[in-house]
């Protein structure tokens, strides 16, 4: 939409529209509260925020050298938050991130040498994927969600997906349609499987949910939406696309189609969009959604996700019916659609009015669909007349590993910015978050022109902020990050798999490992010693300042973890080669070394936030006071990161280890045990290991550990 706007024009607009309000009385607001939280109360009386008028989202940071204060002007709370984050990063050298969500300002706050201005022509900055609500946020409490919304605001996000609490909506809808409470709950997936339920992939799996869980999620969603709205964000709520329980034809007497199976799971039924019942049920859905959470301008719906059967469905009519239902709930509503594989169906969106849909190009940093002819998923006409958002997917399944495509991300976005008239924003659509912070900083910096950053290479700026370096970057730290930038953070476009190089440690043992997950890839595309070299370089700069740096401690553990994982990759290949050459003694010796490294990885990650199985499972247990729901939560949380579903889903349909995690706890208790049993079978003639049985045993052990029966 903003293609053709020059940098000089942007700067001129920024200067022209910024107005200071020296006479206006200062009134604390939501942004003040955010500043207090992320600076641990040290912004009080030192950082002030005022509104301003602007054509585009803009901010200006103005220092007062006499009073030793900072004033940040912005056209919205989110713009002000970006201004705050710019001050923290570029001036105070404080990096607020997942592993460092707050940090006190120094006693004498640093001031910039001049005003700092920032502006973006991208109206929307989107965040989250349905899958994130399962792989990362499934068991978050209010405090953790509020922390995340602060992070969103600081990074300029103004269009977050918000699907928490949908259970209560569907309970109310189904009860109005004649289902009793038990029947309705049988349709609702349990945490952490709600993502695939809401995307029409499955129903009921991991449930049933308790009344207490439903009410907790309802209260949580209201708190989430309230905080988002206090920042002027535009939450995206789950819309209605025709989903009904699979027995709807019998139960309700309505005309539905059978979308088939997804990975062995029964999909919900799809109600024919040309039927009167579709409009009636959609209106009930939006009525309940609105009564519970209010009216919104953005609704997300993805019919026929990942191979849903469209046989006999009039795609033109389906698209119109889905949009019309949204607009009966809110005449200003826009339909938010994920572009993933063949979706959205071109016929379905081509028939919609101009600009009535916003398309998320979900995997644009790897397989863009917007019109980039170099892409395997190339669409000649992009998304036609509809506005779209350039998204970075980055992570699949919450897997742990250093990964990114820096060059492809930045160059792809700049190319789209110059050539696509319908580019409307940028977004992060990771299946799992809380990893690879460098990629999110680079992504959400892309749409902003900020005066303090011109001429400074993005990676150099990141390192300086990340480690609070006031002067030059130490040589070894710069070498380490340049090495990472040229290897793990620049995966080739043609590299197969999904997300990070998958660790051999996390794979079910065999002599023919392609990846830990069915669709992943364990083969390194970079020299296996490069991460070890980066780790050693970073370790050499552990001076007094860095020894106490939360970010440095986290990064060093993460990079060492990657280096050890890459070393295991080499060992595995050598063990296999020695074994098939008949050099059993050497193979056995190397297998002992491999097991030792797996144990070393587990020890390395102990106590590092974000790398803990205990943290994940304890979170699941604490998310409910209902005894059965608590046990179910822990079982589901443990199952998701191992077998994923039932035996058929794991072993026949390929979902085993899709969400594997190279974390402390599971590494020693499951991954080590699988590999040891495999080597014992090979070298000591012990019985053939049953990996699925091991995984189930591990799951049940976690249930008893974190949610005991008594």
Number of C-alpha atoms within 10 A of each C-alpha: 18 18 16 12 12 11 10 9 10 18 16 11 16 22 15 12 16 19 15 15 12 8 6 8 8 11 9 11 13 15 24 19 15 23 23 17 18 24 20 15 17 18 22 13 10 15 20 22 24 25 18 19 16 19 13 17 23 31 34 31 24 21 20 13 12 6 8 14 18 24 19 26 28 28 20 21 27 27 31 31 30 29 29 29 24 27 21 21 19 21 18 20 23 24 25 22 21 18 18 15 16 20 16 14 19 11 7 9 16 18 18 18 11 11 16 20 24 24 26 23 20 19 17 23 24 26 22 19 24 22 24 23 25 23 26 18 20 23 25 17 17 16 9 11 17 17 17 17 21 24 21 24 24 27 25 26 26 24 22 24 23 23 21 22 21 21 25 21 21 20 22 19 22 21 14 14 15 12 17 12 13 12 15 21 24 17 25 26 22 27 27 26 26 28 23 20 20 27 23 27 27 26 27 22 22 22 21 20 22 17 14 13 21 18 14 18 21 20 15 19 21 16 15 19 21 14 17 23 15 13 24 17 24 21 22 22 23 23 23 25 26 25 23 22 23 20 14 19 16 10 12 14 10 16 18 24 19 16 22 16 15 18 17 17 18 19 26 28 24 27 25 22 23 15 13 11 18 25 20 11 21 24 18 21 23 24 18 19 24 15 11 18 17 12 15 18 17 23 23 25 21 22 27 19 21 16 15 17 17 16 10 8 16 14 19 17 17 23 22 17 23 22 24 18 23 26 18 15 20 16 11 12 20 20 26 23 21 23 25 19 16 14 17 21 16 16 14 17 26 17 14 20 12 12 15 18 23 23 25 29 26 26 22 27 24 26 21 25 27 27 18 21 13 11 17 14 20 15 17 12 12 19 23 17 17 20 21 29 27 29 28 28 24 27 25 23 24 24 29 28 22 25 22 28 22 21 17 17 21 15 12 17 24 14 12 19 23 15 16 20 16 22 25 23 25 27 26 27 27 27 23 24 26 16 22 19 17 19 21 19 16 16 20 20 19 17 21 18 19 19 15 18 16 9 7 10 9 15 18 15 16 20 18 22 21 22 19 22 17 12 7 9 16 12 11 16 22 19 16 21 20 15 17 21 18 15 22 24 21 18 24 16 15 10 14 14 18 20 27 22 27 29 27 25 28 28 22 18 19 11 12 8 17 17 22 24 25 18 14 20 21 22 20 18 13 15 11 20 14 18 27 21 18 23 25 18 19 23 18 10 15 16 9 8 12 16 12 11 16 14 20 19 16 17 18 17 18 22 22 22 26 24 23 23 27 27 18 24 20 16 19 20 14 15 21 19 14 17 18 11 10 11 13 16 12 13 23 19 11 19 23 12 14 25 20 13 19 23 17 15 24 22 15 18 22 15 11 16 13 19 24 21 21 16 15 20 23 20 20 28 23 17 20 20 12 15 15 14 24 23 22 23 30 30 25 25 30 25 24 25 24 25 25 21 22 17 15 15 17 20 13 12 16 17 23 28 24 24 24 27 25 27 26 23 19 22 25 19 14 19 26 21 16 24 24 18 19 22 21 17 14 15 15 11 10 12 11 11 17 11 18 17 11 14 21 18 12 18 23 15 15 22 22 14 14 19 23 12 10 5
